[in-house]
Amino acid sequence: MAVRAVIFDFDGVICQTEAWKLHRTAEYLEKLGLIVEPKKLYRLAGGTFDEKEAIFDQIFGGQPRYWQVREEALDFRTGPFPHASLVTPGLLPVLEKLREKGIVLAVASNSRQDRLEEALERCGVLSFFACVEAAWDMGRKKPDPYVYIYTMEKLGVTPAETVIVEDSALGIRAGKAAGAVVVALRDPDGAIDQSEADRVITEIGQLMGTVLPEGV
């Protein structure tokens, strides 16, 4: 069946906020005197701050220094993202081509609705999407597939007609549970387990080979 819709995650797919955030977190933790393996921090990818405490405890709990600086570590925030400079390289031509071919586009993220729409506006791509859906506001975050199921219903497409583009293991799991084909965009550090995806791509332009027949 031909693809009629592509649904994008935001962080790590449309905008490389995940890598930016995690690199700066690693730098801060090292300043606190912690031994940091940056790739381990990618366990935070696709999650939210309410999951941060348990993940940090698991990663750093074996270091005595961690328990001395734990509150400082957990309180760290990177501050405002420079969204415009973090747009995934090559994204704009892909969005333009898909729209030209009549593929309907949407975004489904674990983020809050207001923050998501503002970020898409700052990235200069909000106008490409027929709908923007926030799992946070629904109270059912990924890996719960609800945000993807809801988005497909809103677009009037079936899972068989949909490709979902993700990066995190949680998001991939949600997309697969929703019944769609899931393409994973490799993170810059190659640190995220994307083994459950149907296909892994290293740059966003490769998405076209999944969505459109060869030569179209």
N, C-alpha and C positions, 0 to 999 in steps of 0.2 A: 504493500500500500504506500502511496506517495506521502511524503512528509508535508503537512500543512502548517505546522507550528513549531517554533523553537522557543523554549523557555530557558532563560539564563538565570543562574545564581548571580549575586552581585560581587561580594568580596572574593577576590582571587580569580574571578572570571571576567567581569566587566572592568573591574578596577583592582589593581594589585595592592590593595590595602592590607591583606593578610601578611604578605612578606614584609612590607614596610613596618607594620606594627610589631611583628615578631622580632625583626632585626633590632629595632630600637629597645624593645623589652630586654633582649639579650645583653645589649650594651649597658643598660641600667643595672641589671642583676650582677654583671661582672664588677661594676663600680661598688656594689654592696659587698663584694668579696665572695660571691658565689662562683662555683665552677659550673659553667653553662655549656651544654651541648645544644647549639641552636636548633638542630633538627628535631630534638625532643620537644621543643616548644610548639612545633606544628601540631601537637595534640590539641592545642587550643583552636586550631582552624575550624571554622564552621560553627563554633560554639558561642557562648555568651559569657559575660563576666560572672554570672551566678555559678558557673562550672569551674571558674578559675582556681578557687581555693583548693578543691580536691586534687586537681591536676598538678598544681604547684607542690602540694604536700607529697604527692607520689614521685615527682621528678627530683625534688630537692631535700626530701625528708631525711635522707641519709647523711646530709652534711650538717654538722653541729652549728655552723655559722648561720644556716637558714633559720633556725629557731630564734636566733638573736635579732634577725632583721625581717622576720616573716611579715609583720604588719606593713613595713615600708614596701616590701616586694609586692604584696597584694594590692596596695593602694596606688601603685604606679599606673598612670594613664599616659598615653602617647600625645594626647592633645588633638587638635583639629587635623584631619587628614588633608594633605594637598591634593585633593581628588583629581584636578585637571592634569597634574603631572604624573599621575599613577594609572591613567587609562591604559588598558592592555594594548600593547603595540599591535597594530593591524586590525583593531576591532572595527573602526569606522567603515572601511571598505566592505567588511563582511556584512555589517548591518545594512548598508546601502544595497548590496547585491541581493541579500535575502528579501528585502522589501521590494526591490525591483521585480523579483521572480514571484511575488505574491505570497510569500511565506509570512504568516502572522507572527509577531514577536511579543514576548512578555518577559517580566522579571518576577521571580519568586525567591524571597530571601528570608533568613531568620531575623532580619532587622526590624526596627519599628517603621511604620508607614511614613511618618513625617521625615525621619532621618533618611530613609531610602529614597524618597522622591527628591529631597534636597540634594543628596549625593549624585543622583542621576542627572539632575539639572546642572550641577557643577561640572560633571563630566561631559556635558554637552550632548547627551544621547537620549534624554527623557522622551523626546518627540517620536522616537522610533518604536516605542512600545505601546501596544494596544491596551495593556493593563499592567499594573505594578502591584504585587501582593506581598504582604508582610506577615510571616508566620507568628511573629511576636504578638501582634495585635489579635491574632486568632486564638492565642493561648495554646497552640499546638505546634511547637517548633520541630524542625528536622532533628532526628531521623523519622519522625512522624510524617507520612506522605501527604497529609491532608492539604497542605498549601499547594502542592502540585496537582492533586486531584481537583481541588477547587478551581485552580487557574485553568486547567484544561476544560472543565465544564463551562467556565465563564467565556472561554474562547470558542466553544462549540466544536471541540475536536476530541478525538478518541486517543487513548495512549498509543495505539498503533500508528497514529498520524503525527506523533509528537517526538521531538528530540529534546532532551534536557541536557544542558551544559553545566557541569559542576566542577568542583575541585576537591572539596573535603570528603572524607570517608562518610561522615554523617549525611551530607547532601546526596552523595551517590546512592547510599542506602535508601534514602527517601525517594529518589527518582525511580529506582528499580522497583520499590514497593508500590509505586504509583502505576507501574506497568509500561513505562515508556523506555525507549532506547536512551541510555545515558552515555554521554561523551565527557570524559574528564580532561580538563586542561591541566597539564603538568605544572606544578608550582616551580618557581625559579630555583629552588634548592633540591628538588627531587625528593622531598622528605615525606610527603603524604602518601599513605597507603591507598592507592586507587585501583586495587586489584578487582574490585567488584564492578567496575565500570565495563560497559560493552566495548569501549574503545578509549585509548589514551592518546591525546595529541600533545605535541610540544609547542605549537604556536596556533593561534586562533584561526588563521587562514585554512588550516587543515580541516576545520569543521565543514567546509563546503563539500568535501568528498563524501561525507555522511548524509548531508541534507539534500543535496542535488545530484541527480544522475551525472555521470561523467560527460563532460562536454556541454552541459546545459548552461 
